[in-house]
Amino acid sequence: MTERIYQSDSYCREAAARITGRECADGRWRVRCERTIFCPEGGGQPADQGTINGLPLLSLEAEGDDIVHVLGRDPGEGEARMRLDFERRYDHMQQHTAQHLLSQVLVRDFGIATLSFAIGPEHSSIEIDRPAFGAEETKALESECARMIFASLAVRVFETDDLSNLHLRKAPKVEGRIRVVEIDGLDQSACGGTHLRSSAEIGLLKIVRCERVRANVRLYYAAGLRALRDYQLKHEVAQHMQRLVTQPLAAIPQQVENLLKDKDELRRALKKAQRREMEREVAAAAVPGGPGLVVREFCGLEPADLRFFVTALTKSGKHALAYQRPQPPLKAIPPRLDAAPAEGGYIVIGRGRGDIDLRRISARLFALLGGKGGGSTNLIEGRGGDFSKIAEAVALLRENLAESERGTI
């Protein structure tokens, strides 16, 4: 039986323990100790991390009354020197105590039960027994949680097998002796996880997103240092936006809506102008006596525009090749975020006469352009990543079109 130090002292960062068993299986060492500071995964809380004798802890497994520590190498006999990743543990403590407080406020003030709980890498979440949860309800919930946090309510952990004097938020899943986490005057819950000493250590609890899940609602929240990081990021973004639009913070949403509306109108006007210009390009290239193969490079168009140009020319009996090179990546906003990926180049090729099956040369053409494509006998199209060999691709197309018209293909 492993003594679980974390259940009586969640703040214990280091400890020594006698190794009571160790075995190697599938290249991993499974180590048992007389006691441990490491809490395994359970109840929505991820497992702790840390080291034993300097070796990284790979995973933790609960086997009956024992905790098995999985390591990549043999820690040796005798003593296990345990060191906890306390930053990770404290984050879990903030999220978990916040969940107890949040779930009790939901029951007490809204009559809503919590169905499940999980601590994710960025946000924690609970699923609640309601088909919807509105914005005003969210604000009221956050405000009451803040009031309970600032009240600095003591958090106490104890074990008992007498449930008669308890007011548990939900019935325990096990029978007999249970471990209870109590937020003074607010909540009592059967729980095996790690918790804070006071609600004040939660610091801040913010609902960051609500989404419908089946017939219920999932509330995503950030507590403690996660909430601070979330606020810091959003503050940075808001300040950057404020500098861009030179408006008070509260006016930014409407300003952005107006800018997006203007952008959509300008895009529609631009598309109309581009289509008119494309029609003029087609008319100029389709004149009798002009080149049999029309090659055009465009910029800033969509594949549908290139396709329109090529198909319009093929209807007049011309061969056509239209392409645009990959576009450079967009500048990131805010600057410290990763830039958006570059848009790939695109090419459309059409046969206006003859009987060559363009699919026969499709693989060679797209290989020259570092891309992939396909299509029908008289029109192929696809993406290209490198147009440095576009001249070779055009030459290959000319050669095969000429052979076709001579009747050799």
C-alpha positions, 0 to 999 in steps of 0.5 A: 500500500502506497502512502499518498502524501499529496492527499494530506499535503498538496504543497509537498514538493520533494520527498524521499521514500523507500523503493518497495518494488521495481520491475522492467517490462517493454523497456519501462521500469515500474516502480513502487514506493512506500509513499509518494508525492505524485498524484495519478490522473483521475476525476478530470485532473491530469497526472503529476509530473516530476523526477525520481532519482533525477529520472523523468516520470513518464506516467503514473498508474493506480493499481489497487492501493498502490501507485506505480511510477513508470520510468525510462531507466532503472532508478536503482535500489534503496531510496527514491528521491522524488521531486515534483513539477510544482508549477504544473501541480499548482495549476491543477490545484487552482483549476480543481478548487475553482471547479468545486467553487464554480459547480457549487455556485451553479447548484446554489444559485442556478439549480444546475448540476455539473455532469463532468469536469476536465482540466485541459492544456489551455482551459478547464471545462465542465459540462452542465445539465442545461440546454443553454446558458446565456451571456447575462447568466455567465456574468452573474456566475462570474461575479458570484464566483469572484465574491466567493474567491475574494472572501478567502474561504478556507479549504479543508480536507478530511476523511470520514465514513459518517455521511449523516452530518455532511452536505455533499454536492453529489453522492460519492461514487464509492462506499465506506470511508471517503475523502472530503474536500470542503470549501468553508461554508460553501461546498463539500465534495467527495474528491481524491484530487489536489486542492488549495488551502484557500479560495483566495489562491484561485485569484480569478475565474473567467468563463472563456467559452460556452458551447452546446454538447448534445443536450447540455452546455460545456463551460470552458473556464480559466482560473488562477495563473491561466486566467492571468495569461488569458487576460494578458493575451487578450489585453495585448490583442486589444491594445494592438487593435486599438492602435490600428483603428485609433478608437476607444476600446469599447468602440472597436467591435463596431469599428471592426464590423464597419471595416469588414462590411467595407472590405466585403463591398470592396471585394465584390467591386474588385471581383466585378472589375477583375471579371471585366478585365478578364473578359477584355483579356479573353477578347484580345487573345481570342482574335484570329491569327494570334498565337495558338497557345495563350500563356498568361500569369496573373496575381491575386485571383482565385482558381475560378478566375483562372478557369474562366480565362482558360475555358473562354479561350478554349471555346474560341479554339485557342489553347490556354495556360493561366497561372499564378505563383504562390502568394507571400505569407500575411503579416501576423497580428499581433506581431509576436504570433506566428505568420499565416502560411503562404497561399499555394500557386495555381495553374489551369491548362486547356486544349481548344482543338486537337485530340491530345489527352492532357491527362497524359502529360499532367504528371510531368507538368505538375512535377516540374512545378512541384505540385499535383493536379488532374482533370479531363482530356481537354482541361487540367488544373492544380496547385504548384509550389515552385514556378521557377520551371514554368518555361519548361512546363510551357515548352512541354505543353507546346511540344505535345500540342504541336505533335497532336496537331500533326496527328502523331498523338 
